[in-house]
Amino acid sequence: MVTAPPRREDSAGTARTLHHWSGGQRLDGTSGRFAEVTNPATGAVTAHLPLADEDEAAAVIAAAKAAFPGWRDTSLAKRVQVLFRFRELLNARSGELAELITAEHGKVLSDAAGEVARGQEVVEFACGMPHLLKGSATENASTGVDVHSVRQPLGVTGIVSPFNFPAMVPMWFFPIAIAAGNTVVLKPSEKVPSAALWMAELWREAGLPDGVFNVLNGDKTAVDALLTSPDVKSISFVGSTPIARYVYETATAHGKRVQALGGAKNHMVVLPDADLDLAADQAVNAGFGSAGERCMAISALVAVGDIADTLVAKIAERTRGLRTGDGRRSCDMGPLITRASRDRVAGYVDGGEADGATVVVDGRAGEFDADGEGFFVGPTLLDHVRTDMGVYTDEIFGPVLSVVRVQTYEQAVDLINANPYGNGTALFTCDGGAARRFQNEVEVGMIGVNVPVPVPMAYYSFGGWKNSLFGDTHAHGTEGVHFFTRGKVVTTRWLDPSHAGLNLGFPQNG
């Protein structure tokens, strides 16, 4: 954090000063606290981000609260028209958003474009909100009595999103929240704020009324304001498990509904009958894509039986051919998000080697295609990893793929089920019976069969089990619609003289 007044970007390239977005317009920070935003491929500071204090957070929340009655009462037809306009604008300008993501996160441009496309799928799902919000009705449930149910919006919804998906993760939540009639306060990661601000301006261009979508930049002070404000009715969070637990416990203690998605340690099991070339390709893709900074990355490869030597050799051959560098230079893999992340990931590799793991491919040093002092660790492959090693037990969140060797299918499943995380897992096999058994027995929320990163389509829900989710509601899909609405049942009787008179007994149907 810095406290010196930052300067706006000028023709000489001075780092620009960012802002909040409140009530349909830019809101300059007044707290005097700022964070530096960097390009992780070069290490250069590109922006100064204001960190909100309690008063600024309250002002942004108040803007969302003021906009709620009008948006709630806007017809579904008009709400969806705005969603469709947002979709069309995003389709036309998705390249701009991908470039912003690469500049602040570091992932390669093709990966950033894929992130935007997956987020857009949730926008398209939310365009079907008139159907998704249909209630039910029963005529003549009792004599002359009709009953119907509706789902209504909550009010102000808070979203706290992580650095690794600056566009997709917020889009898991806000299209559904907005289409259902809520207003939104998005608190993006202070490491990657520009995507959220860009989408705020796109919403305004699409015709969204002022105050329906707001961006609050900041650190723990801003998050705590959302967790404790009586005007915020729900919290959607994605991040590490310790923070997810804190968010869940704090927000629920203040009467909010919460969906808090936490960390992961995703396993990919390869059975002896699997196509090993396919498995090797997919292990590289899922282990090193986005420099491993994905909650659905494969970080533990479980080789079953006598295939490990062959499989490790195939993965190593592919890994050594990858090019790491600036995501704008058609590299295969970009940098880590910060210098501290780079040092932490390299430290895990040091620890794994000291504990006896074999470093097959070493990404701690090498030549990287970038200018300046970027935050790079190249793809790293460790073999003979034991389950008591830190490289196995901890979520590294970097390009480190650990190979664990077991003898049987049962040992592989026991290993996964004993893990405290339960976000995603994958099985590679040609045996349909084994696949059917695996998907039934494994205690994980999202399962892939010959699919290494089983992120569901938007009309299904995203979410893990165990320490990967706090709360009972997953992201997007129909669970998202239910999360951002609450049910109401209306029982109606019109004038009927046969029911006149006094009767203090409990009402009975008949």
PEQUI-V514483 format. One line per field, one symbol per residue. ss: DSSP state (@ for helix, = for strand, . for the rest). Layout:
# PEQUI-V514483
ss=???
This chain:
# PEQUI-V514483
ss=.=.............==..===..===......======....=======...@@@@@@@@@@@@@@@@@@@...@@@@@@@@@@@@@@@@@@@@@@@@@@@@@@...@@@@@@@@@@@@@@@@@@..@@@@...=======..=========..=====.......@@@@@@@@@@@@...=====......@@@@@@@@@@@@@......===....@@@@@@@@@...=======..@@@@@@@@@@@@@...=====....=====.....@@@@@@@@@@@@@@@@@.....=======...@@@@@@@@@@@@@...==.......=.....@@@@@@@@@@@@@@@@...====.......=..........====......@@@@......=======..@@@@@@@@@@..==.=====...@@@@@@@@@@....====............=..==..==....=.@@@@@@@.=========...@@@...........
